[in-house]
Amino acid sequence: MSKITIAIDGFSSTGKSTVAKQIAKYLGYVYVDSGAMYRAVTFFAMQKGLIDNNHFNVEALISRLNEVEISFKFNEALGFAEVYLNGENIEKQIRTLEVSSFVSQVATVSEVRKQLVRQQQKMGQDKGVVMDGRDIGTVVFPDAELKIFMTASAERRAKRRFNELLERGDAVIYDDVLKNVQERDHIDSNRKDSPLLKAEDAIEIDNSNLSLQEQFEKVLQLAKITIEGLK
């Protein structure tokens, strides 16, 4: 069976990672969460005191990017790959609202994007990969055989994110989560380097009113049609 590259882009908290993991598992493909890579760099910057609510030392972060080694290791118990920073599992630490509040700023740094894009392209050079993020179909894999663009209302996405954080045991307020979603949308869509855009040949899916199963089946059907078309 021919293998393809599946690029899934879209706004934050649209379920990109969830459906990407499901599709990769079903097809036996490699799954790469590009957003987690930016979160890892953000977490590194926070650890080193390079970014907080009052400052962001961009030059210092750029000078220390060679200290950032990101990898993914599959966790059989969880059924997906977890993120490691310099050999340390940081999967839980990078999913906090605090990291979310800084990640879009870090992602605007051209040097950060260039380094991570190189790593992402290397991960997908043999195809058979599902990658989600903000610029996968436009920058990382412009020649991907299947491009999906996920969208949903800010309120619906904030509600999903709020529930996820509550289930994790985080103490969060819905209005704070909604504000974070809206701020990230603005930064992601308006940054100069690789802004969040729908690729011309991407298929848009509004999952505001779709269940996880309906979303999965919709994307899987598109993947099967694309693979069948290569025969």
N, C-alpha and C positions, 0 to 999 in steps of 0.2 A: 504494500500500500504506500502510495506517495505521501511524503510528509510535507506539511506546510508550516508557515509562520503565521501565528494569530496575534494581532496587535489589538489590545483593548484599551482605549483611552476614555477620558471623561472627567467630570467634576468629582470632587472629594465626596466620599461616602455614598457613592452610587452603586456599590456592590461589585465593583470591578474585580477586586481580589477574590471575592467569594466565587464568582462565576468562573474566573480564570483558573482557580484551583480545581474546581469541579470538572471543567473541560479537559485540563491537562491530565487529571487522574483517569478520566474516562478513555482518553485517546492514548494514554501512556506517554505523554509528552513531558518535557521539562517545563516547570513553571518558574517564572522569575517575577518577583514583586519589585518593580523599579522604584515604587514609592518608598518601600522599606529601605532601599539603598540611600535615598535622600534623608530619610529619618535617621539612619545610622550616622550619616555625616553630621546631622543636626545634633544628635546625642553626643557625638564626639566633641563638637564645638561647645556644648553646654558643660560637659565634663571638664574641659580645659579653660572654662571661664571666658570664652570668646564671644558669647552671645547671652544676653538676658533682656529684661524689659527696658533697660536703659541704654544699652549699647550693642553694637555688632562690629567686631574687629575683623573686617573682611580680609585685609592684607595678611593678618596673622593666620587665619584659617587657610588661605591659599598657600602660604609658606609651609603649612604642616600637613597638606593633603597626602604627602608621601608616607605619613604615619598611619593612614587610614586603609585598613585591609578588610574588605567586606566579603563574606562568603555565606552560602546557604547550605544547611545540612538537613536532610530529610528526617523527620521525626515520625516513626512508624505508628506510634501511639496516637498522635494527633492527625496523621494522614497528610501532612504538608511540611514543606521545608521552613525551618526557622532561621532567623537572621543572626549572624555572628559578626562581631566587631573585634578585630585583632584576637580572634580565638575565643571570645567570650559571648555566650548566648545573651542577646539583648532583646529578644522578641517581645517580652512584656514591657520593658522599659521604654521602647520606642513608640508604643501605642497610647501613651498618655496624652491628655489634652495639652499639657505643657509643651511637649515636643511638637504637637500639632500647631501650636501657636507660633512656632519659629520656623517650621520646615519650609514654608513658602518663601521666606526671606533667604534662606540658605540656597534654595533651588534657583533663585534669580542670579546667583553668581556664575558667570560664564565658565570660569575655570573648573568649578565643581561639576557643572553639566558636561563639559567636554570629557573630563576624566571618567565619569560614570557612563556616559554614552559609549565610550570606547569599550568599557568592561561589558556593557549590555550587548553590544554588537558581537563581541567575542563569544558570549554565552549562546548566541543564537545563530552562529555561523553555519551550523550543520542542520538547521531547520528542526522541525519537531519540537517547537517551543511555543509557549503561550506567555506573553508578557503584557502586563498592564501598567498604565501610568498616565502621563499627561501629553507626551510627545512621541509615543512609540510608533504610531502610524505615519507621523509627519517627519520625524527626524531620525529615530533609531532604526526603524525598519520601513522606509518609504516604499519598498517593493514587496511588503508582506502580502501574501495571497488573500488573506481575510483581515479586514479592518472593521472594528466595532467602535462606535462612540456612544457611551452610556450617559444618560442624563435623567434628572428627576428634579422636582421642586426643592428649593433650599429647605423649606419647612419639613418636608418628608425625609430628606437626607439628615437633617439635624436630629429628628426624632429617632431615626435608626441609630445614629452615632451615640446619642444620649442613652438609649437602652443598652447598647453594647458596653458603654463605660460603667453603667450601673451594675450590669451583670458581672463585670470584673471586680466590683467592689469599690470603684472610684467615687469620691464625693464630688458630684458635679451638679450644675444648675443648667436647666434646659436653655435659658436665654443666653448663657455663656457659650454653649455649644453652637447655637444658631448664629451668634455673632462670629464665632470662629469659622464656621462654614462660609458665611458671606464674605468675610475678609479674605479667606483663602481663594474663593472664586475670583475676587477682584484682582488679587496679586497674580494668580496663575494666568488669568486671561489678559493681563495688561503688561506683563514683564516683556522687556525688549528681546531677550534671548529665549527662543523656543517657547512662545506663549501657547497656552492651551487652545488648540484649534481643532476643528473637525476636518480630517483629511477629505479631499474632494471625493474620493472613492470609498469612504467609510459608510457603513450602514448604521444609522442612528436608532438607538433603542431607548425609549422613555419607559423606565421601569417603576414609575411612581405608583402604579396600581398593579404591578406584577408580583406574584409570589416568587420565592427563591426557585421553586421547581419550574414555574412557568418561564422564568428568566433563563434557567439552565437549558430547558428544552428548546427555546427559541435560538439561543446561540449554538447549541449542538447541531440543530438542523442546518444552520448556515454553514457550519464547519463541514458537515457531511456533504452538502451540496458542492462546496468548494473543492473538497478532496476528490469527489466523484468526477468533477469537471476536468481534473488533471489526467484522468485515465485515457 
